[in-house]
C-alpha cells in the first residue's frame, strides 16, 4: 500500500468548505508553519509534484 500524498497528521484544519490548512516544518527557519490553500490549489500542486509539470 502506497503512502498518501499528504499525511493526515499534517492536516491542521478542514471545515468541509473550500479551504484546507496544512502544518509543515520549514527547514530554513526550523519552525512549524501553517499553509492555507483553496482545495483546487492544493490539488493542482499535488498533481504538478506527481507529474513533474
C-alpha distance matrix in Angstrom:
0.0 3.8 6.7 9.3 12.5 14.5 13.9 15.5 17.9 19.3 20.5 24.1 25.6 25.0 27.8 26.6 29.0 28.7 27.9 24.9 25.6 23.1 23.9 23.5 25.3 27.9 28.1 31.7 33.1 30.8 30.8 28.3 28.9 28.0 27.3 28.2 27.3 27.8 24.7 25.6 26.0 22.6 21.0 23.3 22.5 18.7 19.5 22.0 19.7 17.0 19.8 22.3 25.1
3.8 0.0 3.8 6.5 9.1 11.6 11.5 13.9 16.2 17.0 18.3 22.0 23.6 23.2 26.2 25.2 27.2 26.5 25.5 22.5 23.0 20.4 21.3 20.6 22.4 24.7 25.0 28.4 30.0 28.0 28.0 25.5 26.0 25.2 24.2 25.3 24.4 25.1 22.2 22.9 22.9 19.5 18.0 20.1 19.0 15.2 16.2 18.4 16.0 13.5 16.5 18.7 21.6
6.7 3.8 0.0 3.8 6.5 8.2 7.9 10.5 12.7 13.3 14.9 18.5 20.3 20.2 23.5 22.8 24.8 24.2 22.8 19.5 19.7 16.9 17.6 16.9 18.8 21.3 21.8 25.2 26.6 24.5 24.4 21.8 22.3 21.5 20.8 22.1 21.5 22.5 19.9 21.0 20.7 17.1 16.3 18.6 17.1 13.5 15.2 17.4 14.7 13.0 16.4 18.3 21.1
9.3 6.5 3.8 0.0 3.8 5.4 6.1 8.5 11.3 11.4 12.2 16.0 17.4 16.9 20.1 19.3 21.1 20.4 19.1 16.0 16.6 14.2 15.5 15.5 18.0 20.3 21.4 24.7 25.9 24.1 23.5 20.7 20.5 19.2 18.1 19.0 18.1 18.9 16.2 17.4 17.3 13.7 12.8 15.4 14.3 10.7 12.7 15.3 13.1 11.7 15.2 17.2 19.5
12.5 9.1 6.5 3.8 0.0 3.8 6.6 9.5 11.9 10.7 11.7 15.3 16.7 16.4 19.8 19.1 20.3 18.9 17.4 14.4 14.9 12.4 13.9 13.5 16.0 17.8 19.0 22.0 23.4 22.1 21.6 18.9 18.4 17.1 15.5 16.6 15.5 16.5 14.2 15.0 14.3 10.7 10.2 12.3 10.7 7.2 9.7 11.9 9.5 8.8 12.5 14.1 16.2
14.5 11.6 8.2 5.4 3.8 0.0 3.8 6.5 8.5 6.9 8.0 11.5 13.3 13.4 17.0 17.0 18.3 17.2 15.2 11.7 11.7 8.9 10.4 10.5 13.4 15.6 17.3 20.3 21.2 19.8 18.8 15.8 15.3 13.8 12.7 13.9 13.5 15.0 13.0 14.7 13.9 10.1 10.7 13.3 11.4 8.8 12.0 13.9 11.7 11.9 15.6 16.7 18.6
13.9 11.5 7.9 6.1 6.6 3.8 0.0 3.8 5.4 5.5 7.2 10.7 12.9 13.6 17.2 17.5 19.4 19.0 16.8 13.2 12.5 9.6 10.2 10.5 13.2 16.2 17.7 21.1 21.6 19.5 18.4 15.2 15.4 14.3 14.2 15.5 15.8 17.5 15.6 17.8 17.2 13.4 14.2 17.0 15.1 12.5 15.7 17.6 15.2 15.2 19.0 20.1 22.2
15.5 13.9 10.5 8.5 9.5 6.5 3.8 0.0 3.8 5.4 5.4 8.7 10.5 11.0 14.4 14.9 17.2 17.5 15.5 11.9 11.4 9.3 10.2 11.8 14.8 18.0 20.0 23.2 23.2 21.1 19.4 15.9 15.9 14.2 14.4 15.1 15.7 17.1 15.1 17.9 17.8 14.2 15.2 18.4 17.0 14.7 17.9 20.1 18.2 18.2 21.8 23.2 24.9
17.9 16.2 12.7 11.3 11.9 8.5 5.4 3.8 0.0 3.8 5.4 7.5 10.4 12.1 15.5 16.9 19.0 19.3 16.7 13.0 11.4 8.9 8.3 9.9 12.4 15.9 18.0 21.2 20.7 18.3 16.5 13.0 13.7 12.6 13.8 15.1 16.6 18.5 17.3 20.2 19.6 16.1 17.7 20.6 18.7 16.9 20.3 22.1 19.8 20.3 24.0 24.9 26.8
19.3 17.0 13.3 11.4 10.7 6.9 5.5 5.4 3.8 0.0 3.8 6.0 9.1 11.1 14.8 16.2 17.7 17.4 14.4 10.6 8.6 5.4 5.0 6.6 9.8 12.9 15.3 18.3 18.0 16.1 14.2 10.6 10.6 9.3 10.1 11.8 13.3 15.7 14.9 17.7 16.6 13.1 15.3 17.8 15.7 14.3 18.0 19.4 17.2 18.3 21.9 22.4 24.0
20.5 18.3 14.9 12.2 11.7 8.0 7.2 5.4 5.4 3.8 0.0 3.8 5.8 7.4 11.0 12.5 14.0 14.1 11.3 7.6 6.3 4.7 6.3 9.2 12.8 15.5 18.3 20.9 20.4 18.9 16.6 12.8 11.9 9.5 9.8 10.2 11.5 13.3 12.4 15.6 15.1 11.9 14.1 17.0 15.6 14.4 17.9 19.7 18.2 19.2 22.6 23.4 24.6
24.1 22.0 18.5 16.0 15.3 11.5 10.7 8.7 7.5 6.0 3.8 0.0 3.8 7.1 10.3 12.8 14.0 14.3 11.1 7.9 5.3 5.1 5.7 9.4 12.7 15.3 18.5 20.7 19.5 18.2 15.2 11.5 10.3 7.7 9.1 9.3 11.7 13.8 13.8 17.2 16.5 13.9 16.6 19.3 17.8 17.3 20.8 22.3 20.9 22.4 25.7 26.2 27.1
25.6 23.6 20.3 17.4 16.7 13.3 12.9 10.5 10.4 9.1 5.8 3.8 0.0 3.8 6.5 9.3 10.5 11.3 8.5 6.0 4.9 7.0 9.0 12.7 16.1 18.3 21.7 23.6 22.4 21.5 18.4 14.7 12.9 9.7 10.1 8.8 10.7 12.0 12.0 15.7 15.7 13.6 16.1 18.9 18.1 17.9 21.1 22.9 22.1 23.4 26.5 27.3 27.8
25.0 23.2 20.2 16.9 16.4 13.4 13.6 11.0 12.1 11.1 7.4 7.1 3.8 0.0 3.8 5.7 7.2 8.5 6.7 5.0 6.5 8.9 11.8 15.3 18.9 20.9 24.3 26.2 25.4 24.6 21.7 18.0 16.0 12.5 11.9 9.8 10.4 10.4 9.7 13.5 14.3 12.4 14.3 17.5 17.4 17.1 19.8 22.0 21.7 22.7 25.5 26.7 27.0
27.8 26.2 23.5 20.1 19.8 17.0 17.2 14.4 15.5 14.8 11.0 10.3 6.5 3.8 0.0 3.8 5.3 8.1 7.6 7.7 9.5 12.5 15.2 18.8 22.4 24.3 27.7 29.5 28.5 27.9 24.7 21.2 18.9 15.4 14.8 12.1 12.5 11.7 11.3 14.9 16.3 15.1 16.7 19.7 20.2 20.1 22.5 24.8 24.9 25.8 28.4 29.7 29.7
26.6 25.2 22.8 19.3 19.1 17.0 17.5 14.9 16.9 16.2 12.5 12.8 9.3 5.7 3.8 0.0 3.8 6.8 7.9 8.6 11.5 14.1 17.3 20.6 24.3 26.2 29.5 31.4 30.8 30.2 27.3 23.7 21.4 17.8 16.6 13.7 13.1 11.4 9.9 13.2 15.4 14.3 15.1 18.3 19.4 19.1 21.0 23.6 24.1 24.6 26.9 28.7 28.4
29.0 27.2 24.8 21.1 20.3 18.3 19.4 17.2 19.0 17.7 14.0 14.0 10.5 7.2 5.3 3.8 0.0 3.8 5.9 8.2 11.3 14.5 17.9 21.0 24.7 26.0 29.5 31.0 30.4 30.3 27.4 23.9 21.2 17.4 15.8 12.4 11.3 9.0 8.5 11.5 13.6 13.5 14.5 17.2 18.5 18.9 20.6 22.9 23.8 24.7 26.7 28.2 27.5
28.7 26.5 24.2 20.4 18.9 17.2 19.0 17.5 19.3 17.4 14.1 14.3 11.3 8.5 8.1 6.8 3.8 0.0 3.8 7.0 10.4 13.5 17.1 19.8 23.5 24.4 27.7 29.0 28.7 28.9 26.3 23.1 20.0 16.3 13.9 10.4 8.5 5.6 5.6 8.1 10.1 10.6 11.9 14.0 15.5 16.4 17.9 19.9 21.1 22.3 24.0 25.2 24.3
27.9 25.5 22.8 19.1 17.4 15.2 16.8 15.5 16.7 14.4 11.3 11.1 8.5 6.7 7.6 7.9 5.9 3.8 0.0 3.8 6.8 10.1 13.5 16.3 19.9 20.7 24.2 25.4 25.0 25.2 22.5 19.3 16.2 12.5 10.2 6.7 5.6 4.3 5.5 8.8 9.3 9.2 11.5 13.7 14.2 15.2 17.4 19.0 19.7 21.3 23.4 24.2 23.6
24.9 22.5 19.5 16.0 14.4 11.7 13.2 11.9 13.0 10.6 7.6 7.9 6.0 5.0 7.7 8.6 8.2 7.0 3.8 0.0 3.8 6.5 10.2 13.0 16.7 18.0 21.4 23.0 22.6 22.4 19.8 16.4 13.7 10.0 8.2 5.6 5.5 6.1 6.2 9.8 9.7 8.1 10.7 13.3 13.0 13.4 16.2 17.9 17.8 19.4 21.9 22.7 22.7
25.6 23.0 19.7 16.6 14.9 11.7 12.5 11.4 11.4 8.6 6.3 5.3 4.9 6.5 9.5 11.5 11.3 10.4 6.8 3.8 0.0 3.8 6.8 10.0 13.5 14.9 18.4 20.1 19.3 19.0 16.1 12.7 10.1 6.4 5.5 4.2 6.4 8.8 9.6 12.8 11.8 9.9 13.1 15.3 14.1 14.6 17.9 19.0 18.4 20.3 23.1 23.4 23.7
23.1 20.4 16.9 14.2 12.4 8.9 9.6 9.3 8.9 5.4 4.7 5.1 7.0 8.9 12.5 14.1 14.5 13.5 10.1 6.5 3.8 0.0 3.8 6.6 10.3 12.1 15.4 17.5 17.0 16.2 13.8 10.3 8.3 5.5 5.2 6.4 8.3 11.1 11.3 14.1 12.6 9.9 13.0 15.1 13.1 13.1 16.7 17.7 16.4 18.2 21.4 21.5 22.4
23.9 21.3 17.6 15.5 13.9 10.4 10.2 10.2 8.3 5.0 6.3 5.7 9.0 11.8 15.2 17.3 17.9 17.1 13.5 10.2 6.8 3.8 0.0 3.8 7.2 9.6 12.8 15.0 14.2 12.9 10.4 6.7 5.7 4.5 6.4 8.9 11.5 14.6 15.1 17.8 15.9 13.2 16.3 18.2 15.7 15.5 19.3 19.9 18.0 20.0 23.3 23.1 24.3
23.5 20.6 16.9 15.5 13.5 10.5 10.5 11.8 9.9 6.6 9.2 9.4 12.7 15.3 18.8 20.6 21.0 19.8 16.3 13.0 10.0 6.6 3.8 0.0 3.8 6.3 9.2 11.8 11.5 10.1 8.5 5.5 5.5 6.4 7.7 11.1 13.2 16.6 17.0 19.1 16.8 14.0 17.0 18.3 15.2 15.1 18.8 18.8 16.5 18.7 22.0 21.3 22.8
25.3 22.4 18.8 18.0 16.0 13.4 13.2 14.8 12.4 9.8 12.8 12.7 16.1 18.9 22.4 24.3 24.7 23.5 19.9 16.7 13.5 10.3 7.2 3.8 0.0 3.8 5.9 8.8 8.5 6.5 5.8 4.3 6.2 8.8 10.5 14.2 16.4 20.0 20.6 22.5 19.8 17.3 20.1 21.1 17.7 17.6 21.3 20.8 18.1 20.5 23.7 22.5 24.3
27.9 24.7 21.3 20.3 17.8 15.6 16.2 18.0 15.9 12.9 15.5 15.3 18.3 20.9 24.3 26.2 26.0 24.4 20.7 18.0 14.9 12.1 9.6 6.3 3.8 0.0 3.8 5.5 5.6 5.4 5.6 6.0 6.6 9.6 10.7 14.5 16.5 20.2 21.4 22.8 19.7 17.7 20.8 21.1 17.5 18.1 21.5 20.4 18.0 20.9 23.6 21.9 23.4
28.1 25.0 21.8 21.4 19.0 17.3 17.7 20.0 18.0 15.3 18.3 18.5 21.7 24.3 27.7 29.5 29.5 27.7 24.2 21.4 18.4 15.4 12.8 9.2 5.9 3.8 0.0 3.8 5.6 4.9 7.3 8.8 10.3 13.3 14.3 18.1 19.8 23.5 24.4 25.5 22.4 20.3 23.0 23.1 19.3 19.7 22.9 21.5 18.6 21.4 24.0 22.0 23.9
31.7 28.4 25.2 24.7 22.0 20.3 21.1 23.2 21.2 18.3 20.9 20.7 23.6 26.2 29.5 31.4 31.0 29.0 25.4 23.0 20.1 17.5 15.0 11.8 8.8 5.5 3.8 0.0 3.8 5.7 8.2 10.5 11.3 14.5 15.3 19.0 20.8 24.4 25.8 26.8 23.3 21.8 24.7 24.3 20.7 21.6 24.6 22.8 20.4 23.5 25.7 23.3 24.8
33.1 30.0 26.6 25.9 23.4 21.2 21.6 23.2 20.7 18.0 20.4 19.5 22.4 25.4 28.5 30.8 30.4 28.7 25.0 22.6 19.3 17.0 14.2 11.5 8.5 5.6 5.6 3.8 0.0 3.8 5.4 8.5 9.6 13.2 14.8 18.4 20.8 24.6 26.2 27.6 24.3 22.8 26.0 26.0 22.4 23.4 26.7 25.2 22.9 25.9 28.4 26.3 27.6
30.8 28.0 24.5 24.1 22.1 19.8 19.5 21.1 18.3 16.1 18.9 18.2 21.5 24.6 27.9 30.2 30.3 28.9 25.2 22.4 19.0 16.2 12.9 10.1 6.5 5.4 4.9 5.7 3.8 0.0 3.8 6.9 9.4 13.1 15.2 18.9 21.4 25.2 26.4 28.0 25.0 23.0 26.0 26.4 22.9 23.3 26.7 25.6 22.9 25.6 28.4 26.6 28.4
30.8 28.0 24.4 23.5 21.6 18.8 18.4 19.4 16.5 14.2 16.6 15.2 18.4 21.7 24.7 27.3 27.4 26.3 22.5 19.8 16.1 13.8 10.4 8.5 5.8 5.6 7.3 8.2 5.4 3.8 0.0 3.8 6.3 10.0 12.7 16.2 19.2 22.9 24.3 26.3 23.5 21.5 24.8 25.5 22.2 22.7 26.3 25.6 23.2 25.9 28.8 27.3 28.8
28.3 25.5 21.8 20.7 18.9 15.8 15.2 15.9 13.0 10.6 12.8 11.5 14.7 18.0 21.2 23.7 23.9 23.1 19.3 16.4 12.7 10.3 6.7 5.5 4.3 6.0 8.8 10.5 8.5 6.9 3.8 0.0 3.8 7.1 10.1 13.4 16.4 20.0 21.2 23.5 21.0 18.7 22.0 23.2 20.1 20.3 24.1 23.8 21.5 24.0 27.1 26.1 27.5
28.9 26.0 22.3 20.5 18.4 15.3 15.4 15.9 13.7 10.6 11.9 10.3 12.9 16.0 18.9 21.4 21.2 20.0 16.2 13.7 10.1 8.3 5.7 5.5 6.2 6.6 10.3 11.3 9.6 9.4 6.3 3.8 0.0 3.8 6.7 10.0 13.1 16.8 18.4 20.6 18.0 16.2 19.7 20.7 17.8 18.7 22.3 22.0 20.2 22.9 25.8 24.8 25.8
28.0 25.2 21.5 19.2 17.1 13.8 14.3 14.2 12.6 9.3 9.5 7.7 9.7 12.5 15.4 17.8 17.4 16.3 12.5 10.0 6.4 5.5 4.5 6.4 8.8 9.6 13.3 14.5 13.2 13.1 10.0 7.1 3.8 0.0 3.8 6.5 9.9 13.4 15.0 17.4 15.2 13.5 17.1 18.4 16.0 16.9 20.5 20.6 19.3 21.9 24.7 24.1 24.8
27.3 24.2 20.8 18.1 15.5 12.7 14.2 14.4 13.8 10.1 9.8 9.1 10.1 11.9 14.8 16.6 15.8 13.9 10.2 8.2 5.5 5.2 6.4 7.7 10.5 10.7 14.3 15.3 14.8 15.2 12.7 10.1 6.7 3.8 0.0 3.8 6.5 10.2 12.0 14.0 11.5 10.2 13.9 14.9 12.7 14.0 17.4 17.5 16.6 19.3 21.9 21.3 21.6
28.2 25.3 22.1 19.0 16.6 13.9 15.5 15.1 15.1 11.8 10.2 9.3 8.8 9.8 12.1 13.7 12.4 10.4 6.7 5.6 4.2 6.4 8.9 11.1 14.2 14.5 18.1 19.0 18.4 18.9 16.2 13.4 10.0 6.5 3.8 0.0 3.8 7.1 9.4 11.8 9.9 9.2 12.9 14.1 12.8 14.4 17.4 17.9 17.7 20.2 22.6 22.4 22.2
27.3 24.4 21.5 18.1 15.5 13.5 15.8 15.7 16.6 13.3 11.5 11.7 10.7 10.4 12.5 13.1 11.3 8.5 5.6 5.5 6.4 8.3 11.5 13.2 16.4 16.5 19.8 20.8 20.8 21.4 19.2 16.4 13.1 9.9 6.5 3.8 0.0 3.8 6.3 8.1 6.2 6.2 9.7 10.8 10.1 12.0 14.6 15.2 15.7 18.0 20.0 20.1 19.5
27.8 25.1 22.5 18.9 16.5 15.0 17.5 17.1 18.5 15.7 13.3 13.8 12.0 10.4 11.7 11.4 9.0 5.6 4.3 6.1 8.8 11.1 14.6 16.6 20.0 20.2 23.5 24.4 24.6 25.2 22.9 20.0 16.8 13.4 10.2 7.1 3.8 0.0 3.8 5.5 5.3 6.5 8.9 10.1 10.9 12.6 14.5 15.6 16.8 18.6 20.3 20.9 19.8
24.7 22.2 19.9 16.2 14.2 13.0 15.6 15.1 17.3 14.9 12.4 13.8 12.0 9.7 11.3 9.9 8.5 5.6 5.5 6.2 9.6 11.3 15.1 17.0 20.6 21.4 24.4 25.8 26.2 26.4 24.3 21.2 18.4 15.0 12.0 9.4 6.3 3.8 0.0 3.8 5.5 5.3 6.4 8.7 10.1 10.8 12.4 14.4 15.6 16.7 18.5 19.7 19.0
25.6 22.9 21.0 17.4 15.0 14.7 17.8 17.9 20.2 17.7 15.6 17.2 15.7 13.5 14.9 13.2 11.5 8.1 8.8 9.8 12.8 14.1 17.8 19.1 22.5 22.8 25.5 26.8 27.6 28.0 26.3 23.5 20.6 17.4 14.0 11.8 8.1 5.5 3.8 0.0 3.8 5.5 5.2 6.2 8.7 10.0 10.6 12.3 14.3 15.4 16.5 17.7 16.4
26.0 22.9 20.7 17.3 14.3 13.9 17.2 17.8 19.6 16.6 15.1 16.5 15.7 14.3 16.3 15.4 13.6 10.1 9.3 9.7 11.8 12.6 15.9 16.8 19.8 19.7 22.4 23.3 24.3 25.0 23.5 21.0 18.0 15.2 11.5 9.9 6.2 5.3 5.5 3.8 0.0 3.8 5.4 5.1 6.1 8.6 9.8 10.5 12.2 14.2 15.3 15.8 14.5
22.6 19.5 17.1 13.7 10.7 10.1 13.4 14.2 16.1 13.1 11.9 13.9 13.6 12.4 15.1 14.3 13.5 10.6 9.2 8.1 9.9 9.9 13.2 14.0 17.3 17.7 20.3 21.8 22.8 23.0 21.5 18.7 16.2 13.5 10.2 9.2 6.2 6.5 5.3 5.5 3.8 0.0 3.8 5.5 5.2 6.2 8.6 9.9 10.6 12.3 14.3 15.0 14.7
21.0 18.0 16.3 12.8 10.2 10.7 14.2 15.2 17.7 15.3 14.1 16.6 16.1 14.3 16.7 15.1 14.5 11.9 11.5 10.7 13.1 13.0 16.3 17.0 20.1 20.8 23.0 24.7 26.0 26.0 24.8 22.0 19.7 17.1 13.9 12.9 9.7 8.9 6.4 5.2 5.4 3.8 0.0 3.8 5.5 5.2 6.1 8.6 9.9 10.5 12.2 13.8 13.3
23.3 20.1 18.6 15.4 12.3 13.3 17.0 18.4 20.6 17.8 17.0 19.3 18.9 17.5 19.7 18.3 17.2 14.0 13.7 13.3 15.3 15.1 18.2 18.3 21.1 21.1 23.1 24.3 26.0 26.4 25.5 23.2 20.7 18.4 14.9 14.1 10.8 10.1 8.7 6.2 5.1 5.5 3.8 0.0 3.8 5.5 5.1 6.1 8.6 9.9 10.5 11.5 10.3
22.5 19.0 17.1 14.3 10.7 11.4 15.1 17.0 18.7 15.7 15.6 17.8 18.1 17.4 20.2 19.4 18.5 15.5 14.2 13.0 14.1 13.1 15.7 15.2 17.7 17.5 19.3 20.7 22.4 22.9 22.2 20.1 17.8 16.0 12.7 12.8 10.1 10.9 10.1 8.7 6.1 5.2 5.5 3.8 0.0 3.8 5.4 5.1 6.1 8.6 10.0 10.1 9.7
18.7 15.2 13.5 10.7 7.2 8.8 12.5 14.7 16.9 14.3 14.4 17.3 17.9 17.1 20.1 19.1 18.9 16.4 15.2 13.4 14.6 13.1 15.5 15.1 17.6 18.1 19.7 21.6 23.4 23.3 22.7 20.3 18.7 16.9 14.0 14.4 12.0 12.6 10.8 10.0 8.6 6.2 5.2 5.5 3.8 0.0 3.8 5.5 5.1 6.1 8.6 9.7 10.5
19.5 16.2 15.2 12.7 9.7 12.0 15.7 17.9 20.3 18.0 17.9 20.8 21.1 19.8 22.5 21.0 20.6 17.9 17.4 16.2 17.9 16.7 19.3 18.8 21.3 21.5 22.9 24.6 26.7 26.7 26.3 24.1 22.3 20.5 17.4 17.4 14.6 14.5 12.4 10.6 9.8 8.6 6.1 5.1 5.4 3.8 0.0 3.8 5.4 5.1 6.1 8.1 8.2
22.0 18.4 17.4 15.3 11.9 13.9 17.6 20.1 22.1 19.4 19.7 22.3 22.9 22.0 24.8 23.6 22.9 19.9 19.0 17.9 19.0 17.7 19.9 18.8 20.8 20.4 21.5 22.8 25.2 25.6 25.6 23.8 22.0 20.6 17.5 17.9 15.2 15.6 14.4 12.3 10.5 9.9 8.6 6.1 5.1 5.5 3.8 0.0 3.8 5.5 5.3 5.4 5.0
19.7 16.0 14.7 13.1 9.5 11.7 15.2 18.2 19.8 17.2 18.2 20.9 22.1 21.7 24.9 24.1 23.8 21.1 19.7 17.8 18.4 16.4 18.0 16.5 18.1 18.0 18.6 20.4 22.9 22.9 23.2 21.5 20.2 19.3 16.6 17.7 15.7 16.8 15.6 14.3 12.2 10.6 9.9 8.6 6.1 5.1 5.4 3.8 0.0 3.8 5.7 5.3 7.2
17.0 13.5 13.0 11.7 8.8 11.9 15.2 18.2 20.3 18.3 19.2 22.4 23.4 22.7 25.8 24.6 24.7 22.3 21.3 19.4 20.3 18.2 20.0 18.7 20.5 20.9 21.4 23.5 25.9 25.6 25.9 24.0 22.9 21.9 19.3 20.2 18.0 18.6 16.7 15.4 14.2 12.3 10.5 9.9 8.6 6.1 5.1 5.5 3.8 0.0 3.8 5.7 8.2
19.8 16.5 16.4 15.2 12.5 15.6 19.0 21.8 24.0 21.9 22.6 25.7 26.5 25.5 28.4 26.9 26.7 24.0 23.4 21.9 23.1 21.4 23.3 22.0 23.7 23.6 24.0 25.7 28.4 28.4 28.8 27.1 25.8 24.7 21.9 22.6 20.0 20.3 18.5 16.5 15.3 14.3 12.2 10.5 10.0 8.6 6.1 5.3 5.7 3.8 0.0 3.8 5.5
22.3 18.7 18.3 17.2 14.1 16.7 20.1 23.2 24.9 22.4 23.4 26.2 27.3 26.7 29.7 28.7 28.2 25.2 24.2 22.7 23.4 21.5 23.1 21.3 22.5 21.9 22.0 23.3 26.3 26.6 27.3 26.1 24.8 24.1 21.3 22.4 20.1 20.9 19.7 17.7 15.8 15.0 13.8 11.5 10.1 9.7 8.1 5.4 5.3 5.7 3.8 0.0 3.8
25.1 21.6 21.1 19.5 16.2 18.6 22.2 24.9 26.8 24.0 24.6 27.1 27.8 27.0 29.7 28.4 27.5 24.3 23.6 22.7 23.7 22.4 24.3 22.8 24.3 23.4 23.9 24.8 27.6 28.4 28.8 27.5 25.8 24.8 21.6 22.2 19.5 19.8 19.0 16.4 14.5 14.7 13.3 10.3 9.7 10.5 8.2 5.0 7.2 8.2 5.5 3.8 0.0
